[in-house]
Every structure is written in C-alpha cells, then in structure tokens.
Amino acid sequence: MSQTKRQEQKELTRQRIMNTAFRIYAVNGFSTPTNIIAQEAGVSHGAIFVHFPTKEVLQLHVLERFAKEVLKKLHGLSTTSEDISELLHAHINVLHKYEEFYKKMILEIASLPNEAREIIISLQSAMSWHFSTVIEQGQKAGLIKKIPLHMLFNTWIAILHYYLQNADLFAPGASVLDCCGDELINTFVTLISQ
Amino acid sequence: MKTCIACGMPMNDITEYAMNDSSKDYCVHCSRPDGSMQSFEEKRSSLTSFIIKTQGLDKNVALKMAEAMMKKLPAWSEHFA
C-alpha cells in the first residue's frame, strides 16, 4: 500500500471512530467505554489509542468537531434574523439537529475534561454575539426592556437548558425542542418585551 | 470560504473581511480602523470584555476563556508556545 493510500486509510479510520463515538455518546453518554466504541466502529480496541491516546482526548476531539459544525450553522444568524423571536427559533433549529448529543453534553459537563467547559463557552459566545446584536437593536427601538445583556442571555440559556436537562419530564420519548420550543420562545419574548 | 485566523469566524461574505478585502486572513471584527490586525493584547481584552458583557462571567474566568479560545487560532500560536 502506498504512503498516500495508507494515510487516507488512517484518516478514514479516525473519522469512523469519531462518527461512532459521536453517535454513541448521544445515546449512552460520554462514559461509554472505548472498547464499546471500537466494537461499534468495527476497529480493534488498540486502533482507538493509535488515534486518541486517552478516552478524554477522544471526547475532546468529538466535542471540538461538534462545536465547529454548530458554529458554522450559527454563523450569520443575526444578519438573517430580524427580531429576537426569529433568532431564537433559528437557535433552536440548529440545536434540534444535535439535540441528543447537546443534551448529554450539558448533563455530563462536570465529568468531562476542563477543556469541554471552554468548548461550551465558545459556543455560547458565538450565540451571544447574535443574541446581543438583535437585543441591542430591540432595546434601541424601545421594544425590549433595558435589562443587562448577560442577564437576558443567561435567562434564555437557563430556560433552554432546564428543559433539555429534564426532557424526560416534559417530553418523554420525544424531542423536547419540538414539543416545548415555541412555548419557551413565546414566554421568553413576552417576559423581555416592553 | 476562509476562517478568520484571529477569532475563527467563517468569512462567507466580502463584508466580513477586514477592509472588504478577501485577500486578508482576518475579519472585520479583528481589524483596527486602519485595516491592520489587532494585537494579541487588544484581541484578548476585547474578547474578555465581550464575554463579561454578554455572559456575565467573572473577570478572571472570562480572561481564561478568552485565552482558551485564542489558543486554538493560528494568529496567536506564538503566544502559547
């Protein structure tokens, strides 16, 4: 096998491990042992450690890739969304695509490496950029209450995460974002509107 | 499509590039009024302030988070060597 072919093969295995880990973390959580991931990916247990020296390194790579995908999708939201309701719908639509994974990530954050918290803050920073752009326009126009930006943003995230973390109470066996997303947005917008 | 070397923002539209110049590797938010790229200190300070303003984090924590984000970006690699 040529050097290029070997490298391609190596990259394919790496991607297969990451895709499998992403899928399994979303269902069973981040504590899933690496031997289960190897089995599901159809590679030897040792192959995982060729690419990812520890379980934590694998978790962080999967989280990084997830964050990159979400950041791409969040990009441009404040230029396409004219009001806060529209922006929050767009936010929920992006998260909806990764709902199970995102849910596990926020539920298990305390048991993940410290760098996972930094990844979440970078995601929140991207969203808060769009959020603050739309909110500041709304405050200038007298449509939104003059409450500090961080409290408005954290209130939105708090409501959203509470429902995601307790999805089994609000929408057992279904998507809590499908079930309650509109109600969360409408309530939040009503609370912050002048 | 390029990604800003200083903040990681995707640059899809010409207006997102510094000075509307698609040959630049950094975005409109990371440039100074004269079109040059902000320094490490300027970027770290503005990013920290932004995190405090929009997410309300403690000042020292916000600074650490800003540095963690910058560490992953090519423009600042020499600052974390």
Interface residues (C-beta under 8 A of the other chain):
Chain A: L71 K72 H75 G76 E115 E118 I121 S122 Q124 S125 S128 W129 F131 S132 P148 L149 H150 M151 F153 N154
Chain B: G8 M9 P10 N12 F50 I51 I52 K53 T54 Q55 G56 L57 M65 A68 M69
